[in-house]
């Protein structure tokens, strides 16, 4: 059991390092005022993945919230 926990920990660290590198690369190409709101798309991706991959229930209110996030990111990206 300890080996599995250690492997999970290392996998988490690797994912974090990869996300950090992607974030730094993104910041080198896009202004922070555009890049930072794009982080909120992570909430959208997580909710959709949880719904389709894990079978979690996503209520109508959450779908509306997801739509607002997408609309906000779209407005920021085109300004």
LINHUUR-V300126 format. One record per pair of residues at least 6 apart in sequence whose C-alpha atoms are under 7 Angstrom apart, sorted by the first residue. I is the first residue (numbers start at 0). GAP is how many residues later the second one is. D is the distance in Angstrom with one decimal. If there is no record, write none. Layout:
I;GAP;D  I;GAP;D
//
This chain:
26;8;6.7  33;42;6.4  33;43;5.9  36;36;6.0  37;35;6.2  43;22;5.8  49;6;5.6  50;6;6.1  50;7;6.4
//
